Structure formats: structure tokens, C-alpha cells
Amino acid sequence: VAAQKCRKRKLNAILNLEEDVCNLQTQKESLKKEHSQCSKSISQIKQKLNNLYHDIFSRLRDDQGRPVSPRQYVIHCSSNGSVFIMPKHLAKSEQKQDNRKEQKQK
């Protein structure tokens, strides 16, 4: 009787593990689909942002009326909501400072 109960517990454990594996495989497939959809959405958003970026720079002009080059300038959004363009070399140094501040806060 004890051996029979032991075999039954073992069989139940195996069945439970098989069910868990099946559930995890279903969850994995669901997560793969979700990941694919998210990647597609991110790609679309990046493309829209890139188009917007180029559209903005195509309309910007400097003091002499010449187009502003996206190779030399970047669009910067400050924490208070203001938006302006700044030379790339200044933006990179500002990003480094912001990253340092964030690391110190953590």
C-alpha cells in the first residue's frame, strides 16, 4: 500500500510538472507575440520620430535665413517643457552631466 501511494504521488507530481511545462510553453508563445508587437511598435515610433525630426529641421533657419543642419545641431527638450536647438557637442556634454546626476541619485 505504501509503495502504491508513493507511485501515485510520483505520477501526480509528473502530471503536475507536465501541466506546468505546457502552461509555460503557452506563456512563452504569448510573450514572443507580445515582444514582436512591441518591437514593431517601437520601430514605427522611431520612424515617425525620425520623420518629425527631419521635418522640423527642414523648416528651421538660422539668423541669416540658412537651413539649420541636423548634423551640427540637436533638438533639446528641457525638464520644464521648453524645446530648443543646441550644438551637438554641447548636448553630449549635457547628457553626460545628466547621467552623472541620475547615477548619484540612485
C-alpha positions in Angstrom: 0.0 0.0 0.0 2.8 2.4 0.9 4.6 1.7 -2.5 1.3 2.2 -4.3 0.8 5.6 -2.6 4.4 6.5 -3.4 3.9 5.6 -7.1 0.6 7.6 -7.1 2.3 10.7 -5.6 5.1 10.4 -8.1 2.7 10.1 -11.0 0.8 13.1 -9.7 4.0 15.1 -9.5 4.9 14.2 -13.0 1.5 15.1 -14.3 1.7 18.5 -12.5 5.1 19.1 -13.9 3.9 18.3 -17.4 1.0 20.7 -17.0 3.4 23.4 -15.7 5.6 22.8 -18.8 2.6 23.1 -21.1 1.4 26.3 -19.4 4.9 27.8 -19.6 5.2 27.0 -23.3 1.8 28.7 -23.9 3.0 31.7 -21.8 6.3 31.8 -23.8 4.5 31.9 -27.1 2.3 34.6 -25.8 5.3 36.6 -24.7 7.0 36.1 -28.0 4.0 37.5 -29.8 3.8 40.5 -27.4 7.6 41.1 -27.9 7.1 41.0 -31.7 4.3 43.5 -31.5 6.2 45.8 -29.1 9.3 45.7 -31.4 7.1 46.5 -34.4 5.5 49.4 -32.5 8.9 50.7 -31.4 10.2 50.6 -34.9 7.1 52.5 -36.2 7.5 55.1 -33.4 11.2 55.5 -34.2 10.4 56.0 -37.9 7.7 58.6 -37.0 10.1 60.4 -34.7 12.8 60.4 -37.4 10.4 61.8 -39.9 9.3 64.5 -37.4 12.9 65.3 -36.6 13.8 65.8 -40.3 10.6 67.8 -40.9 11.4 70.1 -38.1 15.0 70.7 -39.3 13.8 71.2 -42.9 11.8 74.2 -41.6 14.4 75.7 -39.2 16.5 78.6 -40.3 19.4 80.5 -38.6 19.7 84.3 -38.3 20.8 84.7 -41.9 17.9 82.5 -43.2 20.1 79.5 -44.0 18.8 76.0 -43.1 20.0 74.6 -39.8 22.0 71.4 -40.2 20.8 68.3 -38.2 24.4 67.1 -38.4 25.6 70.1 -36.3 22.5 70.7 -34.0 20.1 68.6 -32.0 16.6 69.3 -30.7 16.7 69.5 -26.9 13.7 69.3 -24.5 14.4 70.6 -21.1 12.7 69.3 -17.9 10.4 72.4 -17.7 9.0 71.6 -21.2 10.8 74.2 -23.3 12.2 73.0 -26.6 15.2 74.5 -28.4 18.1 73.5 -30.6 21.7 73.4 -29.5 25.0 72.4 -31.0 25.7 68.6 -30.7 28.9 69.0 -28.8 27.0 70.9 -26.0 24.2 68.4 -26.0 26.6 65.5 -25.5 28.3 67.2 -22.6 25.0 68.0 -21.0 23.8 64.4 -21.4 26.9 63.2 -19.6 26.2 65.6 -16.7 22.6 64.4 -16.6 23.7 60.8 -16.5 26.1 61.6 -13.6 23.3 63.3 -11.7 21.0 60.3 -12.2 23.7 57.8 -11.0 24.3 59.9 -7.9 20.5 59.9 -7.1 20.4 56.1 -7.4 
